[in-house]
Amino acid sequence: MSATGLFISIEGGEGAGKSTVIAALQEALAATGREVVLTREPGGTPEGEAIRALLLDPANSLAAETELLLMFASRAQLVRQLIRPALARGAVVVADRFTDASFAYQGGGRGLDMGRIAELERWAAGIKPDLTLLLDVGVAQGLARARARGGEPDRIEREREDFFERVRAVYLARAAAEPARFRVVDASQPVQAVREAVQAALAGWLGSRP
């Protein structure tokens, strides 16, 4: 691995097992001796966490456009306060979701214009991950896993199954359109198999870099 920073995002729908994958990545990357910075979206900064609470509170009724702009407000702060400084000092940043989630959830799920989201990506985020690991699992299986965790579902988790089918379709379409950046992992497998697949995908991607 080179001395420059590396930005990895983890994407997937509800119940995809992102927490498990992030732990596996942290373990694999720490073994290289590099600083690993973990973050999440929305959130990752004090301001972003306040926005997260607003976005996910089931008591709030937000227009789709409001939801999208709040996502990018949190993201803009995260990039400038945490991601860019970490990359500048050579750290590996692992983010639980990034801009692909806005294309999937607000574009696919909510039906907002993809071109407008791309404009916000260029202006507010201004950065793309070097590697995106997409954890793909069928919607019914993912939602069953999410429900099994217990607790009250948040505002987005309360959406209908067809919403999450559209989210999954956009994620897979983006992965197909950017094969150099994406690695799709079958997240329907048992936990250990998913961990091994993620570590293999990371090793393979790092080995293919110039």
N, C-alpha and C positions, 0 to 999 in steps of 0.2 A: 504494500500500500504506500502511496506517495505521501509526502509531508504536507500536501495541501489538504484543506478541509473536504469533507464528504457529507453530502446531504441525502439521507434515505427517508422515504415516507412509507408508511404502512397504511394500506387502504382496504376497505371491505365493508360489507353491509352489517346489519345487526347480527350478533352471535357468531361472527367470523373467527373470533379468538385472537384479536389483536394483542391483548395483554400477554398471552403465551408467546407469541412471536417476538414481541419486543424484548421479553426476558431472554429468549434464545439469541437474539441479535446482540444484546448487551454482553452476554457471555462470550460470544464469538469475537466481537470487536475488542472487548477488554483484553482478550488473550493476545492481541497484536500490540498491546502497550499504548494504544491511543486513548486520549480523553474521549469519553462518550457522553453526549448531552442528550437527555431524553426530554421530549416536550409533547404537547397535545394540542389539538384544535377542536373547537375553539378553546382558547385558553393559553396557558404557557407563560403569561405575565400577569401581574396583579390586575391590570386593566382588562386583559383578555379573559381572565377568570370571572370578572364582574359581568362581562358581556355573555359569557357562557351561561351563567346563572339566569340571565334574562332570556336567552334563547331557548333554554331547555325547560323552563318553568311551565308546567301544564296550565297554570292559571292565566298565562299570557296568550292573547290572540294577535299574532303578528301577520301582516301582509307578506306575501312571498318576497316582494322586493325589499321589505324591511329586513327580513331574515337574511337575504343575500348580502345586503350592505353591512349588516352587523357582523356576518362571517368575515367579510373582507376588512372591516375595521379591526377586528381582533387579529387577523392575519398580518395586516400592515404593521401593527405594533410588535408582533412576535418576530417578524423578519428583521426589523430595525433594532429591537432591543436585545434579542437573543440569538437568532440564527446567523445573521451576517457577522456579528462579533465572534461567535464560536468558530465559524468557518475560517475567519481571518487568522485565528491563532492555531489552525490546523486540526481542530476537533472534528469528530464524527457526530453529526446531528441526526437523531432518529426521531421522527415526528409521527405521532398517532394521528394520521390524516393530514392532508394539505389541500391544495387547490383542486385536485381531481375530485375531492369530495363535493365541492361546490358544483362542478359540472354534473356529478351524479345525483346529488340530493336536490339542489335548487334548479338545475337544468332538467335532468331526467324526471325526478320526483315531482317537482313543482311546475315544470313546463316553462321555465323562464328561458329567454333567448340565449343560446349558446355563444353567439357573437358578443353580446353584452358582458357575459361572464369572462370571455377571453380578453376583453378590453380591461376589465377590472384586474385580471391576472397580470397583465402587462404593467398597469399603472400602480396598483396598490401592493401587489406582491413583488413583482419584478424579479422573481427567481423561480426556478423549477428544481425539483429533486434530481439528483444524479441517477438514483435508482428508486423505483417504486415497486414494492411487493404487494400484489393484489391477492388478498385471501378470498378465494371464491367458494361460496357454499350456497346450496339451494335456499331459496327464501323461506320455505316452510321449515326446514331444518334449523336455519339460523334463528328464526323467530322462536322456535321451541327452546333452543338453547338460552336465548335471552330471557324468556319467561321463567325458565328453570332457575335462573340466578336469584329470583325473588326481588322484592322491592317494587316500588311504584314506577311504572314506565314514565319516561320524560315526554316532553311535548312531541318530539319527533318519533320516538318509539311507539307512540299511540296511532301512527298512521296505518292505513289499510294495507293489506298484502299487495295489492296491485301497485301501490306507491313504491314498495321495495322491489318489485319486479322491474319497474322502470329504472330504479337506481342501479340494480345489478346489470341491466342491459347496457347502460351507459358506461359503467366501469369496464365491462368486457370489450365494448367498442373502442374505448380509449386505449386499452391494452393492445388490441389488434392494430391500432393506428400507430402506436409508438413501441414497437417490439424491442428497440435498443434500450429503452428506459424501463419498461415493465418486465416483471417476472410474475407469472400467474401461478399461485400455489393452490392445490386442491385442499381446501380447509375442511372438507367433509370427513377427512381421515381422523384417526385417533390422535390425541395430543402429541405423543412422542413422534409419530410419523410426520406431523406438520412441522414440528421443531427441526427434525432432520432435513426435511425438504427445504425449509427456509435457509438453514445453514449451508446446504449444498448450493442453493440458488445464489446466495451471497458469495460463496467461494468461486463459483463459476463466473459470476459477473466480474468480480475483482480480477480473476485470471484472464479475462478477455479485454481488460482495459489496456490501452496503449502505454 
